Amino acid sequence: MKKNSVTQAVIVGVNTLFASLTWSGVKSILSGEGDWLRLILGLFIWMIFLALTWLMAKSKPIMLITLITILVSFVLSFGVAVEYFVVLPFVLLFFILGSFGAIKEKDSRLKISAVKVFRAGFPWFLTGFCLLMVAVYYTSPLILKGENRIEIPRNVFNMLVEPMTAVVDGAINALPLTEHLGLSIENTEIMQETLYQTINQVINRYSQPYKEYLPLGLAAGLFLALKTISIAFMWLIILVGSLIFKILLVSGAVKKQERSVLQEFI
């Protein structure tokens, strides 16, 4: 029991730490200075430790304090904004529904199944996380730049276009008349820049009558995109988290115990 308590304290502490690092990574991305790979890796590690926290948690008040601490670290990272305080109660509600649902699933089972515990918690928790990211994006300089001018974030554009650019480069290099036609990788980079500027100009040209509604539309689109991505992300977390839990059991870092349960019957 003592070993379980120590392991639980370590997991909760690391969980809060990686949550803070995730907020810091999101803030860096929005400022154009962050690394997507580090952000995704930090978020993945945080979700793994969160999943383990659900398995180790013995007290819902302690779990609630952990969730509030996570949101406090968010406010400390991003500051105070009206939009945040409108969204944060709903985010906390989703966090509670996910975390308490996972704990309830664990406590109600005769044999603990990490997969089923995680499945009970992550859909709610990730919904809250996606909602919080939408609030951050809605208040960030990325959604509107200049005088009501909408501009696609350059790092997002590059992430979407670079795979297509690689295909185009390969096709150009494979052409037998490449040298005669004057095609080169440098030209494709110019084409990429031209495409970026053209898309932004077209968006702003046709969006003027609806510019006051566009931030809400972009925020809603981002939420749907994040929710779609979170499905695959959730299953990856579930698989890795279940494997780590088994390793903890085998190594003796966590011990399962049995207890008798009184049951009425006729």
N, C-alpha and C positions, 0 to 999 in steps of 0.2 A: 504493500500500500504506500509506503514511504517513497519507494522508487517511482511509482506511478505519479505521486504528487510532484516530485522533482522534475520528472519528464514533462508533466503538464505545464509547470511554471516556465520551463525553458521554451516549450512550443508556443505558449501564449506570448512570451516576450519577443521571440523571433518573429512571430506573426505580426505584432504591432510594428516592429522595426521595418519589415519588408513592406508593410502598408505605407509607412512614411516614405520609404525609398521610391515606391510606385508613384505617389503623388509628386515627388520631386522630379521623377522621370517624365511624367505627363507635362509638368510645367516647362521642362526643358524642351520637349517636343514642340509645344505651342509657341515657344520663343524662337524656334528654328535652330536651336543649338544641340538638341538631344539626339540620341541614337535609338532607333526603333527596336533593334535587336536587344539592347540592354533593357529597354522598357518591358518588352514582352517576356524576357527571361525573369526579370524581377517580379512581374505580375504572376507568372507561372509559379515561382517559388512561394510567393505569398499565398496563393490559392491552395498549394499543397499543405502548407503549415496551417491554414485555416481549416482544411478538411481534417487534419490530424487533431486540431483543437476540438472539433465537434465530437470526435471519438473519445477524447480524453476528458472532456468537460464533465464535471460532477455537480456543478452549481449553475443554474440559469442566471442568478444575479451577477456572478463573476463573468459569464459570457456576455451579459448586457453591458457591463463595465468595459469589457474588451471592445465591443462594437462602438460604444460611445467614444472611447479613446481613439479608435481608428478615424472617426469623423472629426474629432477635435484636431488630430494631426492633419487632416485635410484642410480645415479652416486655417491652421497655422501656416500651411504651405501656400494657399491661394488667397488668403486674406478674406475680408468681409465684403460681400456683395448681396444685394437684395435677392437676386435670383437664387443664390445658394441657400438662403434661409427659407425660401419658398419650397425648394426641392428637398432639402435635408430631412424634414420630418417623414416624407414618403420614402426616401432612401433608407432611413433608420427602420421604418416599418418593414420594408422588403428584407433588410438584413436580419431583423428579428424573426420574420416568418421563415426565412431560410435556415438560420442557425437553430432556432428552437424546434423547427420541423425536423431537422437532422437529429437533434438530441432526443426528441420524442420517438423517432423511428428507432434509434439505438436502444432506448430504455424499454420499448414495447416488444422487442424481439427476444425469443428464447435463446437464439444463437446470433451473435453479432455478425452482420454482413456489411463490410465497409462500402461495397458498391451501392447497396440500397440506402445506406445512411447518406452517402454523398449525393445520390440521385434525389433524395428528399430535400436537400438543402440548396444545391447550386442553382437550379432554375430561378428561385426567388432571389438569391444573393446576387447573381450576375445581372438580373434585371435591374436591381438597385444600383449596381455599379455602372451599367450602361446609362441609366438615367442621370447619374452624377457626372459622367463624362460628357453627356449632351449639355448639361448646365455649364460645365467648364468651357466647352467649345462655343456655346452661345454667347458667353461673355468675353471671349478671347478676341484679340485683334485679327485672327485668321478669318473670321466670318465676314467682317466688313473692313475694308481698307480705304483710306482716303475719304472723299466726300461721298458717302453712300455707294462706293464702288465695291463690287463683289469680285473677289479674286480667289481662284483655286490655290490652296497652299502648294508651294512649289515642291516640297518634299513628298506630298501625297501624289501629285501629278507624276513625279519621277518614278515613284514606286509602281504606279499603274502602267506607265509607258515604257519603262526600261526593258521588260520582257519582250514587248513587241519590237522595240528598237533592235534588240539582239537578233531577232529573227530577220529583220530587214537587212541588218549588216551582213548576216550570213548569206542571204540571198544575193546581195550586191556583190560580195566577194566571189560568189560562185558563177557570176555571169561572165561569159567569155569576152564580152565587149566592154567590160567595166572601165578599162583604161581609156578606151576610145570615147566612151560616153561621158567621161569626166566624173564618174560617181566615186565616192569615197566615204569613209566613216565620218570625216569632218563634215561632209555635206549632210549626212543624216542627223548630225548634232544640230546643224543649222535648221534643218527641217523640224526637229523636235522643238527648238526654241520658237520657231514661227508658229507651229501648231499650238503651243502654250499661249502665246500672245493672241492668236486668232480666237481660240475658245473663250478666253476672258472677254475679248471685245464683243463677241456675239452674245455671250451671256448678259453683259451689261446693256447692250443695245436693246434686247428684247425684254429685259426685266424691269425697265424703268416704270411702267404702270403698276407693277406689283412689288416694287422694291421694299415697301414697308412690311410685306408678308414673307419675303424671301428668307430672312433669318429663321423664322419659325419653320418654314418648309425644309430648309437645310438641316435644322436640328432634328426634325422628325425623320428625315431620310437617314441621318447619321444614326439615330436610335435603332431603326430597322436594320441597318447594315451591321451595327454592333451586335444586335440580338442574333442575327443569322450566323455571324462569325463565332459567337459565344457557344453555340451548340457543339461545334466540333472541338472548340477549346475545352468545354466542360468534360467531354468524354475522354480527352487526353489527360486531364487532371484526375479524373476518376480512376483511370487505369494505372497511372503512375502513383497516385496516392494509395491505392489498394496494395500495390507492390511494396511500397515503403512501409506500410503498416504491417505487412507480413514479415518484412525484414526485422522490424522492431520487436515483433513477437518471438521470432526465432533467436534473436540476439539476447533476449531477456530484458531489453530496455523497457518493455511494457509486458505486463502479465495479466492474463485473463483469469477471473475467478468465477466460481459457480455459487449460487445461493438458492435456497429453497423458497418457493413461493406458495403461500396459502391460497387455495382455490376452493370455492364453494361448488358442490355438485349434488345432484339428486340421485 
